[in-house]
Each structure stands twice: as C-alpha cells, then as structure tokens.
Amino acid sequence: MVRHRGRAGRGVLRRRLRELADRQRHPLHRGRPARCGDGEFRFDEAVSFAIECETQEEVDYYWDKLSEGGEEGQCGWLKDRYGLSWQVVPTGMEELFADPDKERAERAMKAMLGMRKLDVAALRAAADGDA
C-alpha cells in the first residue's frame, strides 16, 4: 500500500511513480517488450499496488494519471499504460465495510461494486442509506 499525507507527500509519491515507470521502461528495453522464454514479458494481476488517498481530489488525480493510456476496471482497480495493476482507494473505506451495522456495511459494499473510480461521497451516502 502506497501512503502519503497531504500535498507535501504528493511530490514524493509522484517521484516514486516516475522512478517505477523508468524501471518498467528499462527492463522493457526502452518501450520494446523484453523476450522471456517463448513469449514477451507482460504484467498481470499477481503484481499490483494500492494508493490510499485522503480526499476525493487525490483519488481523482491518481486515477486520471494512472489510467491515462491504460484500462479502467471495477472497484477502484485500473491498469496503467504498462499493464501494471493499481487500486486507488479513499481512506476510511475499510471502516465503512467493517461497520458494526451490517446493513450499513452492505450498502457501502454494494455501491462500491457498481463503481469504477471510487467516489468517497457516494460510498458514504450509500452507507447512510441516502443513495
């Protein structure tokens, strides 16, 4: 899980993401897939990262940057342009799903299952029965 707090952490995370992208390009020989046995090397879901975001603005920012040239999935999952899997999640999401009020937790889970990019306000509204 990649964590950062507020705007100060965003620069550090941005640098780390760039370093990761550079490392991905290098083994892929400057954009050309490296040969590995009979086939070409490809990422799959066995390798994935999660970014926990404090605000919807951060969720939107990382979702937009990472999904650019990639592919959006369900429940906050996406693949970046290199095929690496990421989940962009809001903080507090785990607490919604672990709520002692089982119906509240189920409403939040049901709302998440219908989303691609996670929407903090919509998850909370669903949990509260307002959606």
N, C-alpha and C positions, 0 to 999 in steps of 0.2 A: 504494500500500500504506500503510495507516494503521498506525503502530507506536507502542507505548507500553511502558514498562517498569515493572512492579510496580504497587502500589496508588496511588502518587503520580501516575502517568500516567493512571489511570482517571478522575480528576476532570476533567483536561484533555480527555480524549477524550470524556467524557460531555457537556461543554460544547460541544465541536465538533459532536457529533452533534445536540445541541439546536439549534445555530445552523443546521446543514444542514436540519433539519426545518423551522425557521422560514422559511428561504429557500424551501423547497419550498412551504410554505403560501402565502407572499406571492405568488409568481407564479401560483399557482393560485387567487388571489383568495379567500382565507380558506376554502379547502376546496372551492370550486367550480372545476372544471377550466376553464382558460383556453381560449378558442377560438383555434385556429391554422389558418388556411385553412378547409378544409371540415370538418375533424374536431376532436376535442378533443386537447389535448396529453397524451401518455402516455409514461412512461419505457419503455425497452426495454433489452435486454442490451448495447447499444452503450455505455451508461454504467453502470459498475459500480465498486464499491470492495471492497477486501480489508482485513481486520483480522487481523494476526498476533498470536497470543496465546501467552504464556509458559506457561500452565498450563491444565489441563482446566477448572478453576474459571472462568477467563476465557473460554474457549470457550463454556461453558455460559451464562455471564452475557450475553455479547453475542448469542449465538444466541437465547436466550429473549427479550431485549429487542427485537431487530430483527425477529424472526419474528412477534411479537405483532401480530395483525391482518393479517399478510401471508401468505406462502406458502413452505413449505419445499421445497427442491429437493435434488438429489443432490450428493454430493462436497463438502459444506460450503457449498453455494450456497443462498441464500434471497432472497426479495423482501420488502421491508418494506411497511408499510401504504400507502405512496405509490407502490409499484411499482418502487422503485429496487433494483437487484441488488447483493448483498453476498456475499462469500465469507469465512467465519470459519475461519481455519486456525491450527493449532498451529505454533510454531517448531520447526524440526528436520524438518519434513515433507519439505522439498526434499532434505535429506541422505538420508532413507530411500529416496527414489525414484532418487537418483543413486548409491546404494551400488555399489561396485565388484563386489560379489557380485550378479550379475544376477538370480539366483533369489530372493534376499532382497528386492531392489527390486520384483520382480514380485509377490511375496506381499503386500507393503505396498500396491502399486497395486491389486491385486485386492480387498483388504479395503476400501480407500477407495471403490472403485466401488460397493460394496454399502451404503455409509453415506449418511445424510442429514447429520446433525450429526456432525462428525468426533470420534472418540474416540482420544485420544493413546495410551492404554494398549493399546487393541485394535490400533491400527496397528503399534505396536512388537512386540506379541505375534505378530501375523501375520508381520511381517518376520522374527522369530526362529523361525518355524515352530511356535509354540505355540498357534495358533488353529485 
